[in-house]
């Protein structure tokens, strides 16, 4: 599901990340898929999206779970934007 062309590297910790769009239409850095992730990754209209609710997944979508990179990056506070 995650396209290598959309992958990037965190500028602070050099770990692989991918950007997805949240329900509030904001970009969120996410870690590679993991079985114990707390977010659901899916593609809608060609855009990689992330949600906390599996009910928003389009029918027939494979369940892919991820974690926000903000939860694991030791330097996350340097990159957070005020709400």
N, C-alpha and C positions, 0 to 999 in steps of 0.2 A: 504494500500500500504506500509506503513512504518512498517517494521518488528521490534518487540520489541528487538530481539537479536541484531539489529544494533543500538539500541538507547543507549545513553550515557548521562552523566551529565556534564555540563560545570564545569571545575575545579575552576573557579573564582566566578561565581554567582549561582552555583548549580541548574540552570534551565535545563530542559530536552532538549537535542539536538540529532541530528542524523547526521552522516557524509555522504555526497554525493560527487560524482566526477563531476567536472566542464568540460566544453568543452576543457579546456587546460590540462585535466587529473590531476588536483590538488584536494586534499580533501578539502571540505568546510563544516564547521559546519552549520547546518540549524535548525531552530525552527520547532516545530510541525506544520502540515498543518493549514492554515488559509485562509478564503475566500478573504482577502485583500492582500495576498502575491504578490510579484513582480517577483518570479521565478517559473518555472514549474518543478515539480518532476516527474520522470518516471523511469522505469526499462528497461535496455537494456542488453541483454546477461547475466542476473542474477545480474547486478550491478545497484545500485541506483545512478541515475544521475540527474543533475540539469542544467537548461538552462534558458536563458532570452527569448528564441524564441520558441513559441508553435509549430512552423512548424517542429521542429525536433522530436516531439513526434511520436512514432510509431502509425500506424493506429489502431483505436479502444481503445487507451489508455484513461483512465479516466483523466480528467483535475484536477490535484492537485496542488494548489499553496502554496508556502512557502516563508519565508523570511530568509535571511542569518542571522546567529546568530551574526555576526560581526556588524550588523546594530542595534542590541538591547542590546548587552552585555555592561554593564558599564565598563568592564575591557578589551575590545576587543584589545586595543593597546598592551597589554601584550602578546597576542597570535599571532599577525600578523607576517608573514614572509616577508622579503624584496623580491621584484620581481626581 
